[in-house]
Amino acid sequence: MMVVMMSDNGTGFSPAGGSDVDQLLLNAQLRDDLEPYWDEAVHVVDRYRMPTEQENDYLESMLAWERAPVLPISKWFDPELALPHPESLSTTEIHDLLETTLDVLYQRDVTLEQTNHLSDIELYCLLLRDILPAEQKLLPGVKGGLKWHCIDADDDPETWLRYYASREERELWQRETDGNVPPMESPPYDRNLPQYR
């Protein structure tokens, strides 16, 4: 499984359309606030080529990242998002709980990708066992969120190649590994996940 954190900044610190003086004062404050976390990421900012407002957006997103708590995804919710053990549920209950949970996760900008090779029970167990307990930075107000890839091409190349890899990716994989590429097929399950609605 693979988790990808996405961000397009927007943490709410900068005065929208503020004067140059306001932006310079904000820049100084942000740099002071970031000093305890100073590392090579700050050196990505080219003060002479990046407008101050854009630099402030970048510094704000860095500060938000540094200050964000690391919590299990289940604890991003109040009350905590908890799922019952699947053995106590019918097939219909699992399906309904799965849809509800995916919608609730989507409300916190957590989306799942490449799930259509998994049955409802397999995806439910993946949520219960791997996704909800996963500790991630909680970044309130940051757009982009967290995308959870439900297959890792390195761990399960057969499934990835069969259902998700593009023709170019399949050809590249075959050239690099000299392995046999399975035929392309449509995944056995067809889900309309929240990010595609």
Secondary structure as the mmCIF struct_conf table of DSSP 4:
data_model
#
loop_
_struct_conf.conf_type_id
_struct_conf.id
_struct_conf.beg_label_comp_id
_struct_conf.beg_label_asym_id
_struct_conf.beg_label_seq_id
_struct_conf.end_label_comp_id
_struct_conf.end_label_asym_id
_struct_conf.end_label_seq_id
STRN STRN1 MET A 2 MET A 5
BEND BEND1 GLY A 12 GLY A 12
BEND BEND2 SER A 14 SER A 14
TURN_TY1_P TURN_TY1_P1 ALA A 16 GLY A 17
HELX_RH_AL_P HELX_RH_AL_P1 ASP A 20 LEU A 34
HELX_RH_3T_P HELX_RH_3T_P1 GLU A 35 TYR A 37
HELX_RH_3T_P HELX_RH_3T_P2 GLU A 40 VAL A 44
TURN_TY1_P TURN_TY1_P2 ARG A 47 ARG A 49
BEND BEND3 MET A 50 MET A 50
HELX_RH_AL_P HELX_RH_AL_P2 THR A 52 ARG A 67
BEND BEND4 ALA A 68 ALA A 68
HELX_LH_PP_P HELX_LH_PP_P1 PRO A 69 PRO A 69
STRN STRN2 VAL A 70 PRO A 72
HELX_RH_3T_P HELX_RH_3T_P3 ILE A 73 TRP A 76
BEND BEND5 PHE A 77 PRO A 79
HELX_RH_3T_P HELX_RH_3T_P4 PRO A 86 SER A 88
BEND BEND6 LEU A 89 LEU A 89
HELX_RH_AL_P HELX_RH_AL_P3 THR A 91 GLN A 107
TURN_TY1_P TURN_TY1_P3 ARG A 108 ASP A 109
STRN STRN3 VAL A 110 GLU A 113
BEND BEND7 GLN A 114 GLN A 114
TURN_TY1_P TURN_TY1_P4 ASN A 116 HIS A 117
BEND BEND8 LEU A 118 LEU A 118
HELX_RH_AL_P HELX_RH_AL_P4 ASP A 120 LEU A 126
HELX_RH_PI_P HELX_RH_PI_P1 LEU A 127 ILE A 131
TURN_TY1_P TURN_TY1_P5 LEU A 132 PRO A 133
STRN STRN4 GLU A 135 LYS A 137
TURN_TY1_P TURN_TY1_P6 PRO A 140 GLY A 141
BEND BEND9 LYS A 143 GLY A 144
STRN STRN5 LEU A 146 HIS A 149
BEND BEND10 CYS A 150 CYS A 150
TURN_TY1_P TURN_TY1_P7 ALA A 153 ASP A 155
HELX_RH_AL_P HELX_RH_AL_P5 PRO A 157 TYR A 163
TURN_TY1_P TURN_TY1_P8 TYR A 164 TYR A 164
HELX_RH_AL_P HELX_RH_AL_P6 ARG A 167 THR A 177
HELX_LH_PP_P HELX_LH_PP_P2 GLY A 179 MET A 184
BEND BEND11 PRO A 188 PRO A 188
HELX_RH_3T_P HELX_RH_3T_P5 PRO A 194 TYR A 196
#
